[in-house]
Amino acid sequence: MRMGFGLVGLLLALAVVAVLVKKQTGATRMAQPPAVQGQPADGALPSVRTQGRQLQQDVKQQLDGLMQQPRVLIDEEK
């Protein structure tokens, strides 16, 4: 009788663990990334080289924009 309860408890614990693992694996699946500029309309993912160039262009544009902003000079004669 005691061995039967032990076996039922073990099976119940395994079932709970299986349900939790199934939920975790479902939650860790990544959603599709948002559309990237310059991505082909047929849904093909861009290559790593294309993504690297796009990233370089984005950083260059941001830096150029920051360089165009006027600097604030601090008046040291107080």
Buried (B, 14 or more C-beta within 10 A) or exposed (E): EEEEEEEEEEEEEEEEEEEEEEEEEEEEEEEEEEEEEEBEEEEEEBEEEBBEEBEEEEEEEEEEEEEEEEEEEEEEEE
